[in-house]
Amino acid sequence: MSVIERLPTGIPGFDHIANGGLPRGRTTLVSGTAGSAKTVFASQFLAAGVQLGEAGVFVTFEESPAALRRNMLGFGWNIAEWEEQGRWAFVDASPQADDELMIMGAYDLSALLARIEHAVRRVGATRVSMDSLGAIFNRLADTRVVRNELFRIVTSLKSMGLTAVITAERTHEFGDIGRYGVEEFVTDDVVILRNLLEEEKRRRTVEILKFRGTSHQKGGFPFTVIPGQGIVVIPLSAIELKQRSSNVRISSGSPELDRMCGGGFFRDSIILVSGATGTGKTLMSTTFMASGALRGERSLLFAFEESRDQLARNAIGWGVDFEQMEQDGLLRVVCNYPEVTGLEDQLISIQDEILRFRPQRVAIDSLSALERVSTIKGFREFVIGLTSFIKHQEMAGLYTSTTPTLLGGTSITEAHISTITDSIILLRYVELFGEMRRGLTVLKMRGSAHDKDIREFSIDGTGMHIGRPFRNISGILSGQFTHVAPSEIERLSALFRDEENPLLPEG
């Protein structure tokens, strides 16, 4: 079998799911509904080529070249400058103000194809983008003519040895690939961009429907459009379980909690602190970062519920000086409302901050705030992507999550992300004899023995103080407390110590 050569698109993440890029010398149909970033994809394909030393031709049927030059400046693509340098050329087939729309029975694209060929030769182009087919095919009478003319375009581009992207409109996110129902059968390759509305939340995904005669990643992958960058695809298939693990321990900031965890957290582990509001989750993330500062380690805090000043005030109340840590270059605090942008943008922003600051510890306070602005699937994909990235950087990550009930619950989080983390610490309220107390337990520690007790703890001006285990009480984690008298515990213990008791099962 001949191996089909790939042409890297230069679109971050897309080349991974495309197994190296678009098949070279072929035409790819990029289909999507309004707002799915088709024009950005077509422009970025050419812009990335220019930056790689390959000239391109943009054939526009809708927006004028002036509008495209202006709109694409927001992504850092100076098209006018590239035109002056002979690396970018426009073929303007956009409608003019005085044009009359006429439906043609027979339509000849010879003149258009001649203009494209002239522009390709003038700049020595290897890439072509055409945006969009719908505007020109509105002038054609029936689908048979559409198919014939589209086949003619594809054949001409292939004969010139060009790698081309042609955009087309869809009327629905699922169903027919193109408006005319024939576009996907004429082109060699099909990419679908979706702008989904799920639970009143917008989410963009990209799917490679077909690459004729070659392989690609299957399924839809989330992507976002970022000012100054363009399209960024988040390829979850790129996540690999190849991160290294270390036996080195780091302190949580609490000597007693370190003992409960078998000597502290592992240096490259992900810790989930789950509890009801007010149980001390933010305090644990604060002491976690303060402990790192005492050892000269940098910490990065992403806060999605409290402002910078509020966090600093609370930290001072526990004896931790955030401002001094920042002045020493040992702490960076990033505060944002989750509703400001989508989870895909949040993930890319977090990754960029981590790469710039290069911390040894990262804290996310809290995941629950991010969960409310996404679907369950989108949130789980976000946590998987973030966890994999942090672990590959060989740093410790601490996530906080708020449980939906005050006195325990059936799951750690609504999205069931507990299996992704290495360690889980549960914080619970415990009501005893009309008094509300706090309890803490280490539910999971991968690769280490840990204390199984549920310990009572208190919070004062110096932080968290972990005390003795709760005794004679069951049902703390579920919130269904039962107090068992010491005499009853002794009676049951004696019963189970009696090996001859016929009521007990064998063994």
PyMOL commands that set and color helices and strands:
alter all, ss='L'
color gray80, all
select helices_A, chain A and resi 14-17+38-51+65-75+79-84+110-123+133-137+143-159+183-186+236-238+255-260+281-294+308-317+322-327+338-340+343-357+367-371+376-392+418-420+486-497
alter helices_A, ss='H'
color red, helices_A
select strands_A, chain A and resi 6-7+22-23+27-32+56-60+88-92+127-131+163-169+189-198+201-211+220-226+230-233+249-250+265-266+270-275+299-303+331-335+361-365+396-402+423-432+435-445+455-460+463-469+473-474+482-483
alter strands_A, ss='S'
color yellow, strands_A
deselect
rebuild
show_as cartoon
